Amino acid sequence: MGRPKQLLPIEGQAMLIRAVRACLDADLWPVVVVLGANRESIRPALARLPVIAVDNLAWQDGMASSLRAGVEKLKQFSRSVPGALVALCDQPAFAADVVRKLQAAQATAPDRGIAAARYGGRCGAPALFRREYFTELSGLTGDQGARAVLRRESEVISVDLPELAADLDTPEDYQACQPG
């Protein structure tokens, strides 16, 4: 992208701030933001928000390193945090309503420990994991994130959210999501 995509504006707000506000508006607490490669330029954008920022110094190891950093921070924060929402900031359709839909789905399926968005024929982020998955999430490696865990259909309740298929990975993706 040529600059940290987390700071690129969508509808007048940096992508990261939009994602954080969606979590806060859905009454999630605590909100942990994992910062990687561009942490020094991104951190100031979070200064006035009630979040816990954690540095992922192993960001080059892939997405799983960010999951590990975030889950470890949650475990340090409280022994009673019931779960974790794993969300990305580069999905323009991510909003508080998405979080509420995942929470509602998880509440209706007490036998399933994960509620995940379904789009593009598979489950992905955002995904809500109950605390019993923290150890497994902390042990993940590589650049697949929690994909293998989300493939275990008997443990996942999926919520059809096709609008989340759009993510911003290239300058063309970003241009396509801009009005006009």
C-alpha positions as CSV (number, residue, x, y, z in Angstrom):
1,M,0.0,0.0,0.0
2,G,3.0,2.3,0.4
3,R,2.0,3.3,3.9
4,P,0.4,1.5,6.9
5,K,-3.0,0.5,5.6
6,Q,-4.3,0.5,9.2
7,L,-4.2,4.3,9.0
8,L,-5.9,4.7,5.5
9,P,-9.2,6.4,5.9
10,I,-12.6,4.9,5.1
11,E,-15.5,7.2,5.4
12,G,-13.2,9.8,7.1
13,Q,-11.8,7.4,9.7
14,A,-8.6,5.3,9.8
15,M,-9.4,1.6,9.2
16,L,-8.0,0.7,12.6
17,I,-10.0,3.3,14.4
18,R,-13.2,2.1,12.7
19,A,-12.5,-1.5,13.8
20,V,-11.7,-0.5,17.4
21,R,-14.9,1.6,17.6
22,A,-16.9,-1.3,16.2
23,C,-15.6,-3.4,19.1
24,L,-16.2,-0.7,21.7
25,D,-19.7,0.0,20.3
26,A,-20.5,-3.7,20.7
27,D,-19.5,-3.4,24.4
28,L,-16.5,-5.6,24.1
29,W,-14.0,-5.2,26.9
30,P,-11.1,-5.2,27.0
31,V,-10.2,-4.4,23.4
32,V,-6.7,-5.5,22.7
33,V,-5.0,-4.2,19.5
34,V,-2.0,-6.1,18.3
35,L,0.6,-3.9,16.5
36,G,3.3,-5.2,14.2
37,A,5.5,-3.9,11.5
38,N,4.3,-0.2,11.7
39,R,3.6,-0.1,15.4
40,E,5.5,3.2,16.0
41,S,3.5,5.1,13.4
42,I,0.1,3.5,14.3
43,R,0.3,3.7,18.1
44,P,-0.4,7.5,18.3
45,A,-3.8,6.9,16.5
46,L,-4.9,4.8,19.5
47,A,-3.8,7.3,22.2
48,R,-7.3,8.5,23.0
49,L,-9.1,5.2,22.9
50,P,-9.6,2.8,25.8
51,V,-7.7,-0.1,24.3
52,I,-4.7,-2.2,25.3
53,A,-2.0,-2.0,22.6
54,V,0.4,-4.9,22.5
55,D,3.5,-5.1,20.3
56,N,4.0,-8.2,18.2
57,L,7.7,-8.1,17.8
58,A,7.5,-11.4,15.9
59,W,5.1,-10.1,13.2
60,Q,7.3,-11.4,10.4
61,D,6.4,-15.0,11.6
62,G,2.9,-14.5,10.3
63,M,-0.7,-14.0,11.5
64,A,-0.4,-16.6,14.2
65,S,2.1,-14.5,16.0
66,S,-0.4,-11.7,16.3
67,L,-3.0,-14.2,17.6
68,R,-0.5,-15.4,20.2
69,A,0.4,-11.9,21.3
70,G,-3.3,-10.8,21.7
71,V,-4.4,-14.0,23.5
72,E,-1.5,-13.8,25.9
73,K,-2.3,-10.2,26.7
74,L,-5.9,-11.2,27.4
75,K,-4.8,-14.0,29.7
76,Q,-2.6,-11.6,31.6
77,F,-5.4,-9.0,31.8
78,S,-7.9,-11.3,33.5
79,R,-8.6,-14.9,34.3
80,S,-12.3,-14.3,33.8
81,V,-12.3,-12.9,30.2
82,P,-14.9,-15.3,28.7
83,G,-13.5,-15.2,25.2
84,A,-11.8,-13.3,22.4
85,L,-13.0,-11.8,19.2
86,V,-10.4,-12.1,16.5
87,A,-11.0,-9.3,14.0
88,L,-9.1,-7.6,11.3
89,C,-9.1,-3.9,10.5
90,D,-9.1,-4.2,6.7
91,Q,-12.6,-5.4,6.2
92,P,-14.7,-2.3,5.4
93,A,-18.0,-4.0,6.3
94,F,-16.8,-4.9,9.9
95,A,-19.1,-3.1,12.3
96,A,-20.6,-3.4,15.8
97,D,-23.6,-5.2,14.3
98,V,-21.3,-7.9,13.0
99,V,-20.0,-8.5,16.5
100,R,-23.5,-8.6,17.9
101,K,-24.5,-11.2,15.2
102,L,-21.6,-13.4,16.2
103,Q,-22.4,-13.0,19.9
104,A,-26.1,-13.9,19.3
105,A,-25.1,-16.9,17.3
106,Q,-22.7,-18.2,20.0
107,A,-25.4,-17.7,22.6
108,T,-27.8,-19.9,20.7
109,A,-25.2,-22.7,20.3
110,P,-23.7,-23.4,23.8
111,D,-22.2,-26.7,22.5
112,R,-20.0,-24.8,20.0
113,G,-17.1,-22.8,21.2
114,I,-16.6,-20.6,18.1
115,A,-18.9,-18.3,16.2
116,A,-17.3,-17.2,12.9
117,A,-18.2,-15.1,9.9
118,R,-18.9,-17.2,6.8
119,Y,-18.1,-15.7,3.3
120,G,-16.5,-16.9,0.2
121,G,-17.4,-20.5,1.0
122,R,-15.5,-20.7,4.3
123,C,-15.4,-19.4,7.8
124,G,-12.9,-16.6,8.7
125,A,-12.4,-13.5,10.7
126,P,-14.0,-12.0,12.5
127,A,-14.5,-15.0,14.8
128,L,-15.5,-15.2,18.4
129,F,-13.6,-17.9,20.4
130,R,-14.6,-19.0,23.9
131,R,-11.8,-19.0,26.5
132,E,-11.3,-22.7,26.2
133,Y,-9.5,-22.1,22.9
134,F,-7.0,-19.7,24.3
135,T,-4.3,-22.4,24.8
136,E,-4.7,-23.6,21.3
137,L,-4.7,-20.1,19.8
138,S,-1.5,-19.4,21.8
139,G,0.2,-22.4,20.2
140,L,-0.6,-21.6,16.6
141,T,2.3,-20.9,14.2
142,G,2.7,-19.6,10.6
143,D,0.6,-17.3,8.4
144,Q,-2.7,-19.2,8.4
145,G,-3.9,-17.7,11.7
146,A,-6.8,-19.8,13.1
147,R,-7.9,-21.2,9.8
148,A,-7.4,-24.8,10.8
149,V,-9.4,-24.3,14.0
150,L,-12.2,-22.7,12.0
151,R,-12.4,-25.7,9.7
152,R,-13.7,-27.9,12.6
153,E,-17.3,-27.6,11.7
154,S,-18.6,-29.4,14.8
155,E,-17.1,-26.7,17.0
156,V,-18.1,-23.7,14.8
157,I,-21.4,-21.9,14.4
158,S,-21.1,-19.9,11.2
159,V,-22.9,-16.7,10.5
160,D,-23.4,-15.8,6.8
161,L,-21.8,-12.4,6.3
162,P,-20.9,-12.2,2.6
163,E,-20.1,-8.5,2.9
164,L,-17.0,-9.3,4.9
165,A,-15.4,-11.1,1.9
166,A,-14.2,-7.6,0.8
167,D,-10.8,-6.9,2.4
168,L,-8.3,-4.3,1.5
169,D,-4.9,-5.9,0.6
170,T,-3.9,-3.9,-2.5
171,P,-4.1,-0.2,-3.6
172,E,-6.8,-1.4,-6.1
173,D,-8.9,-2.9,-3.3
174,Y,-8.7,0.4,-1.4
175,Q,-9.6,2.5,-4.4
176,A,-12.6,0.2,-5.1
177,C,-14.0,0.8,-1.7
178,Q,-13.8,4.6,-1.9
179,P,-17.0,6.5,-2.8
180,G,-17.3,8.0,-6.3
